[in-house]
């Protein structure tokens, strides 16, 4: 089972940017979908984005929640076993603990499917 570790969270003003990283313990992670979720205390966990299984080009697709489309960009560097979430034009409602999670692929139900492994989370706070 791959282990995941997030980093890159912090405090940023509205309109600012952050880049989160999710490092996997195994090179085989390139053959999985990696999703980002966020959670605020007292609220349900929300799917943010998913980067497709690198071995499933044409069969799997990157995905974004409507609330972050056009502002967030998900990418991966398989040589570094790392997935990134570039967050631009941040809003206070983007505040939360961000987690990455792995599954065989993203799929159309990426925000609601079961994931095999989870990281410990990194806090993102958007505030003036």
C-alpha positions in Angstrom: 0.0 0.0 0.0 1.5 3.3 -1.1 2.1 5.9 1.6 1.3 9.6 0.9 2.6 12.8 2.4 1.2 16.3 1.7 3.1 19.5 2.1 2.9 23.1 1.0 0.0 24.4 3.1 0.0 27.8 4.8 -1.7 31.1 5.3 -2.3 33.2 2.2 -4.4 36.3 1.4 -7.4 36.1 -0.8 -6.3 36.2 -4.4 -3.0 34.6 -3.6 -1.5 31.3 -4.7 -0.2 28.1 -3.1 1.2 24.9 -4.5 0.6 21.7 -2.6 2.7 18.6 -3.0 1.8 14.9 -2.4 4.8 12.6 -2.3 4.2 8.9 -2.7 6.4 6.2 -1.2 6.4 4.0 -4.3 7.1 4.6 -7.9 4.1 2.5 -8.8 2.0 5.5 -7.8 2.3 6.6 -11.4 -0.2 3.9 -12.2 -2.8 5.3 -9.9 -5.2 8.2 -9.8 -4.3 10.7 -7.1 -7.1 12.9 -5.8 -7.1 15.9 -3.6 -9.8 16.5 -1.0 -10.4 19.2 1.6 -12.3 19.3 4.8 -13.4 22.0 7.2 -14.2 21.1 10.8 -17.9 20.3 11.0 -18.4 19.9 7.3 -18.2 17.0 4.9 -15.1 16.2 3.1 -15.1 17.7 -0.5 -13.4 16.4 -3.6 -11.2 19.1 -5.1 -9.4 17.4 -8.0 -8.0 14.2 -9.4 -5.0 13.5 -11.6 -5.4 10.6 -13.9 -3.6 7.3 -13.9 -0.6 7.9 -16.1 -1.0 4.5 -17.7 -4.6 5.1 -18.7 -4.2 7.9 -21.2 -7.5 8.2 -23.1 -9.2 6.0 -20.6 -9.0 8.2 -17.5 -9.1 11.9 -17.2 -8.1 14.7 -14.8 -11.0 16.1 -12.9 -11.9 19.2 -10.9 -14.7 20.3 -8.7 -16.8 23.0 -10.2 -15.8 25.3 -7.4 -12.1 25.2 -8.4 -12.3 24.9 -12.2 -10.2 27.6 -13.9 -8.3 28.4 -10.6 -6.6 25.1 -9.6 -4.3 22.9 -11.7 -3.4 19.3 -10.9 -0.3 17.7 -12.3 2.2 15.0 -11.6 5.9 14.3 -11.9 6.3 10.6 -12.0 10.1 10.8 -11.8 9.7 12.4 -8.4 6.7 10.3 -7.3 4.9 13.6 -6.7 1.5 15.1 -7.5 1.0 18.8 -7.3 -2.0 21.0 -6.8 -1.4 24.6 -8.0 -4.0 26.8 -6.3 -4.5 30.3 -7.8 -7.0 33.1 -7.1 -7.6 31.6 -3.6 -10.8 32.5 -1.8 -11.6 32.3 1.9 -13.9 29.3 1.1 -10.9 27.4 -0.1 -9.7 27.2 3.5 -9.5 23.7 4.9 -7.2 20.7 5.5 -6.2 19.3 2.2 -5.6 15.6 1.8 -4.3 13.5 -1.1 -5.5 9.9 -1.7 -4.8 7.2 -4.2 -7.0 4.8 -6.2 -6.5 2.7 -9.3 -7.9 5.5 -11.4 -10.0 8.7 -11.1 -13.1 7.8 -13.1 -16.3 9.8 -13.4 -17.2 9.3 -9.7 -13.8 10.3 -8.5 -15.2 12.5 -5.7 -17.3 9.7 -4.2 -15.2 6.5 -4.8 -13.2 4.6 -2.2 -9.5 5.4 -2.0 -6.8 3.0 -0.9 -4.4 5.3 0.9 -4.6 8.8 2.5 -2.0 11.3 3.6 -2.1 13.1 6.9 -3.3 16.4 5.5 -1.9 20.0 5.2 -3.7 23.1 6.4 -4.6 25.8 4.0 -5.9 29.1 5.4 -7.1 31.9 3.1 -7.6 35.0 5.1 -6.9 38.7 5.0 
